[in-house]
Amino acid sequence: MTSRTAAISHVGKIRANNQDSGYAGAHLFVVADGMGGHAGGDVASALAIQAIAHTDRAFGSAEEAEQALSAALLDANRELAETVFEHPELTGMGTTLSGLIRVGDKVVIAHIGDSRIYRWRDGELEQVTKDHTFVQRLVDSGRITADEAAVHPRRSVLMRVLGDVDINPEIDTMVLDTKPGDRWLLCSDGLSGYVGEEKIAELLAGIPEAGAAAEALVAESLDHGAPDNVTVVLVGVDGSDSSAASAPMMVGSASRPLTFEVDTARRGIRLPAILLHPLMTSVAENEHFEPESEEFLRELIAEDRRRRIRRRITWSVGITLIVALLVGAAVLGYRWTQSRYYVGVIDGNVAVYQGVQQGIGPIRLSSVYLETDVALDDLPPFSRQTVEATINADDLQDALSIVERLKRASD
């Protein structure tokens, strides 16, 4: 696009189709890695990018851009869910997404999944997003090292994605500083999973022209076998307000017309299964790899030992203390229930409830906090169905945000 910004996507050496999508505009830059195999991973990544492309504009502040980008990702998630509702043959599709908006000397980032955003500055490469994967949780808890995570058989188990599994997924957002000379790299795991950070930093340092640098990064992944799709969006920063001057560019699945045809004979597994089992570049290669089973067995044995110790300690405590603990737990439990909120229905309208849906015998643990003027019948079919089943919220603000999105959907 310019000497500072480039976007490129390659199908890789094994995949039959490209399920990655990339976008490079004047202010917005995005990489999405679709999943679901032949159940529409390419559709998911393309839909997600098209749904947030409207945020490619100038914002008055980084905070405004952060709110807009986060809301756009949630709207994209809703659109994916609506698409699956209308096209059941696409059940199981989902996508990661990592997006960046340039606002003056700040960049706003929104991220979900295991695509990554790096900042290259003064010869140093820094990963600024955190992978939402099972092995990253193991690393965070100190159970394995980062080097072990890179070769762990469960390294591709995703914990968060955009798709039809969660109407209100948790999105990571942040605002970081940037300065002239910085280069921001957005990539799918087709690059980060097969090319080390030292080599990425070396290529960024040695190739100043963005297009050539992006091609070199993809070529490096291909040299390593590139079993997955590879998408790279490279953003250079100078003194101007934006990082690109030409027309917006889409690559990968987003650059092609959407098609909802699915090869049912080669359907991928459902997204819930994908969240529980690794996406394997070679099924035969990993199906017979069992160290994690042995580790799991050792963990079960250790947990059983801890459980026996806890039982002995519990029986050593007096009845009076037990009763006091139970009473205290009941009080704390009730207070906790009243800090919860969910969105449901009352008299045909969307309502916010305080508490939890469960009850204790005849005792209800929730009450109507706010009855809105959003009529259930005005909602799209999928949204209406999810509201009838109730939507849990993290807090009151989250519940009100859900209501706002439902209100927009009803307009």
Steps between C-alpha positions, in 0.01 A plus 500: 500500500772747599864469599389489863194272493432164335258207522552151360333162548610156379310171511811312615629166377242262649162673537254468211352847555597824669298561816705806601395856425691826527414869472724805466340843478579858593452453875381140553709184459368149570592133477241223548564125496184304422434154635248226456669328206247456221228628731572858396822627658560713193149647529555575870823695455365693200173589675684614811730735310219640287297559817768720660631674188278801576736591787768594245462871565655778700404512870517793736672297773646158566227431755230564239676268255537231769128502574411496130736214416389288795133555413573416136650163598193418708277601211709276273450214744124558490506504120686169494242348734215636287663357187527155657135526609398575141745247349513197734744330265761751625464391863846480647657795324694754702798731479775664696545872448771749582438861401687829534386859450753782470402818688782755485782381726284219642385167369182331620498121501215250526582131507345156539655161416857415407578733213761746621608864495866591544670837538846535347687795647871586492591151386296325772188292434231486770182291495227729634204261485458185705385176338165371621615139495515208739881492501519873575297430816749228589784749449325766709446251784866397492431139397702519178751738344449706184742269317297197608181673389640539147513122456216397730256259328208713620651830388211573263216460748321835495318638803337807341375570146235690309228261387174332592604377846485817713273799439717720720866390470771675699709729279847619604550871429790732571641839404875520435731779395672507163760722344665555161713202409274243667375208292190309605464142382162326501513132403315171517660203673611379158793738553545516878463122539784417262738797491685602816490853636875546446461427129194728474694783665796438269284527189325816624833660583659409168216584258367856534247480213173360638395295198837328473509437876152345499593276206819394676306406816257287301787343304670412827188321618479314167862395545395340829230298324211744561238234583253776590376811321734797546379860522714805574399865536794733556445859615773762501472821703628842402396852597167496315164425660441180303722215388372456144394739228357272233166322484419236763624153413351161594693177461419133549137392525379858552623591150268248333120492468334322792366153432296293739546172321640229724655170394294283736705196416800675652334695778727621777428423862268726699650807662431378856711195416769724355516687829564172682731328253803630309483604137762272347691564181546125468246291687706183482804681637338605828228244567756256631684751717408423861721693749214728595295193604777386734529852638125514552511168687776634727290809568200284588711299745636817660152652523364182661779517757416863577132409527571232763704747702221756481250241621713417803532870584126552457413213737738643758306823517225523764126507425471855622762623258335308215163659570659844520671446168178381339311803624777732385513328163123537462516872574793555267337283236181702509695826478686360203177406322382859537815622326408297190283616213342342197277602213164330455135566422209648694156566354635469144781754550872464559588546867809510719485271804708531813605169654527150360239289327520213747297493817502316831167324523231771498761774558581696184850641467425758232274797439432741214749785514392679181220443252593646160283608208672252265225264386597136465304472175713777342824301537653282226419128546838402647515795739142431611590138566807591707307752709229244569773264620645795703844660453739513795696822559818571694351802679231767465694698241546189293127423521415854386746462211326179395165683506647777283620246242158332503336840453719565195414156367127576533521827306 
